[in-house]
Amino acid sequence: MTEADPIDPTGSGRLWVLFDGSPGSQAALLQALPLMQALGAELRALYIEDPALARCASLSINLEVGAVSGRLRARGPSEHRHAQAVQRQRAQVVLDHLLGTRALSLALESRPGPALEVLADLVDDQDWVVTGRSGYAGWQPTRPGSLTRSLADAPRSTLMIGSPSGRSHPGPWLLLLDDPTSTQRRLSRARDLLGPGGAELRIVCQSGSAADYATPAAPWIRQRIASGLALQALIQDQQAAGLIASADSALIRTGLAAGWLDRIDRPLLVLPEY
Amino acid sequence: MGKTDTVRALDVDALYRRCPIETLDFDSTDQLDPLPLTWGQDRAMRALDFGSRMDNEGFNLFVQASPGTRALEQVRAFLDDRAAAERVPDDWCYLYNFDDPECPLALSLPPGQGHRLRADLQFLIDELTSGVPGIFESEEYQSKLNELQEAFNAKQQKRLDAIAEEAKAQDIALISTPTGFNLAPMRDGEVIEPEAFEALSESERETIEERIVELQGKLQQVIQNVPNLRKAAQRKVRELNEEMLEFALGGPMNELRERWSADAGVLSHLERIQSDVIENAQAFRNEQGAIVPVELLGRYQANVLVDRSGETAAPVVYEDLPNHNHLVGVIEQQVRDGAMVTDYRLIRPGSLHRANGGYLIVDARRILGHSLAWNSLKRVLAAGEIQIESLERSFGLASTTMLTPQPIPLKVKVILLTERGIADLLSRYDPDFARLFKVEADFADQLVRVDDQHEQLARLIATLARRAGTRALTAAAVGRVIEHGSRLAGDQRKLTAQDQLLHDLLLEADHYAADARSEWVDREQIEQAIEARRDRIARSAERALERIERGIVLMQTEGTAIGQVNGLAVYRSGRAAFGLPSRITATTRPGRGQIIDIEREAKLGGAIHTKGVMILTRCIAQRYAADGELSLSASLAFEQSYGGVDGDSASVAEVCALLSSLARVGLRQNLAVTGSINQHGQVQAVGGVNEKIEGFFRVCRGAQTLGQAGVLIPASNVEHLMLDEEVRDAVAAGQFHIYPITSLDEALALMVDLPLGKLDASGNYPEGSFNGRVADRLAGFTRVARPERDKARASAEEESSASGESDD
């Protein structure tokens, strides 16, 4: 990476990509790159060391169950430190590899502490947090992990949940509005997010509601979305690049809880509540 | 004792048998119908007919023919005719053996269907490479596959979540890392500090530890069960693949099944292909642009070994290069990824495959010239099936895996073209030959020439001319060709059957006709071709004549000489055969009945010549010492002969020389003699009589001693005379004479200017006669040798009386 160019921001705000080298974090980074260019934002790769693991390793009774072998093995403080160092190093190598193909370089920032607290200290309103789908744990790589779900429940800044594959799709972004309040403000915020001259934005209003939406200054679609399949069909029909929704959107809360997002290979932008 | 009357020289008409062109009822051969080239070869044709119809094992044919008889062409024409009425045999192909890939399957199909099967299987492969990946890319398949994968993942996740919930309910955190799972006690939703944990009472710690151990056990169970779940998931994916493939293959496969419904072998193979495709469904999914492996698709092809498309008769195959591979076939190899590999598609047919169900013609000299080919042919014929085995494996040199293709049943009639010498050797030294080649077809070297068949002979010449693509021949030209054919046969009653010679003659004559801008080939061009051919090979003969004319080789063609006679011999040099006189000399002295053959003593004489000398010895003894002893010691020599002598055609001349020496009477040197003699003094036929006469004629002409010159030949050779025109002209002009002799007396009567003399009642020859002089000389020898013989006789009588036997 020494010969690559460091990332030089031109605009305001920062993109905090939670990166641990897992496939989900790699996909998130790949989707953050075009966003970074569109916004002119600063890209930061953040590696968070969970103190719970360190505490866990210090417990006298601690044993680790192998993720594949199922075997019990010791994981004391020294094994934990070594494992952390290796994982951090590996994450940097993966990061170098991903960015190196684009002639870019970025140093992985490592921070200890509970993830939410670390992010609360680092991230401000103008920043973005970019997370991937499931990390190393679990068998459902398309499902957003527990940290992502926690962030989506109450985002303090814009949150982007990357798609499983990390591929970027051309096409319009769909702004999901499932209540008529603050329509213009959300639309404006969404436009800001996509940047000047950014992608086309289409508004999707949840049908079946008696609410009267203020006429938005954008193409809008009235459609009932009551399942993951309906959401998937909508994205296919519109050939959408991704979804944008408010954190207080009932649709998104239901979708995250019911796993609607699992089947959708598109990024989701979650706007903080206003 | 022979007659002593002087023999009359032959009339010129006896020296050559003209073709009666006045009886040929045509102007040119255009007007003649063709005649099969097999005309005159009735015996061989009967044998071919018999052998080709005998289906029993071992009734293959061997054809004996001299080179130049164009037996191959005649056999082929016969077999083509026979095969035209026989059914076209099956196609054969090799297919991949799904049970044992090293043993490809042989499959027979109705004629012309192999080509169709190959095309059909290629169609199937095209479907597999284009249509099947499309099925796997379809929304339906992808959705179903995702459902299966998600179900598998969800099942795992659900179990993991359940443990996590259970742990949480017990204030235990489930923390995952890239390498595994950790369980730790919690307090207020956070993992407990180690110090706080240690501060707990022992019972509390034990309780927590027990819970954690229990959860770890459950976690282990979940993880250890993953392979089983994955296997079940894979089975479901496989079932999905099969379901999709059955659908994808259903259309083309059913179409093929319908097309090949009458062929159980093909149907069975199609079933195996379908099973194999399903087993290897993963390879057809074409993920991320991957192409289907060639090796996999290669299994579904058909290697059509024998394709009878368009054929209307049983095959007649001539193998021009009958080595092992060309006969039995070969399994080729390819370099793939740096290694030599092979598969059923690289099996190549041999001529036995192509001829299966028909006829295979092989030249014996050629097949015997190729290592192992003869043994391979015999092995296949004996086994009744074609088993392709590479030479590398036969010699244990195969360094890679070799195939053992399923043998193909063989039903073929092999015709082995042999020369007589080769057939004799095979009969004598190869017991398999008699067992496998039971029918002999013997092509005659000569055709019969009788007057009432000249029309047929003319048609035969016309046929040859047409096949050679020459201009038509006039009747005179045909007549000359027939006469030349008799000359080549060396017999007035025969015509050479060596079509190749006549074929070449016609081509050469046609060349001269073209030079002369003639529309026809006339007698003149035939003569020109014969003369030109003679001229091309005349160098050796001219050199030999030159040596005689310059006196380097001593030859006397006038006057008389005692104990010296002009014998005649035929010399061969390359394609040339010419006759020349050879001086034979004899010396005599008293002895014990021995005649020394100097040629034999010098190891220059052959066995037949030695036999001839022995016979003439007994002949002389019989004539002049029938009741007594032959007290003679003599020697015979071919003067200035350095290349060896064989044959007995000089035995008459040798007797004449010996008797001349004994009688001290000179022999006429303007006569040459040829003929063999038996113990009774009868003269017997010899070979090469035309060349010998012409040779002596040219010597005499060169020495300008024509006039009374001539040649004594056996009377039984007269019908072999087809002499050159120049000799005939000389005979007609009284410048040269040919005497047919039947006995030694007739020869002597011509050779000496002295009465021979006949035995009187008392058993004596008249005094002063030739025979009388011989008898007197021998009596003188006896007197000289008697004291020695008396001693020997007395000793012999004593021994005889002791044993009770008598001596003659």
Interface residues (C-beta under 8 A of the other chain):
Chain A: D20 S22 D50 A52 L53 R55 C56 A57 S58 L59 S60 I61 N62 L63 E64 V65 G66 A67 V68 S69 G70 R71 L72 R73 R75 A83 Q87 G135 Y136 A137 G138 W139 Q140 P141 R143 D262 R263
Chain B: N146 E150 F152 N153 A154 Q156 Q157 L160 A173 I175 S176 T177 P178 T179 G180 F181 N182 L183 A184 P185 E190 V191 I192 E193 P194 F197 E198 R205 I208 E209 I212 Q216 L219 Q220 Q221 V222 I223 Q224 V226
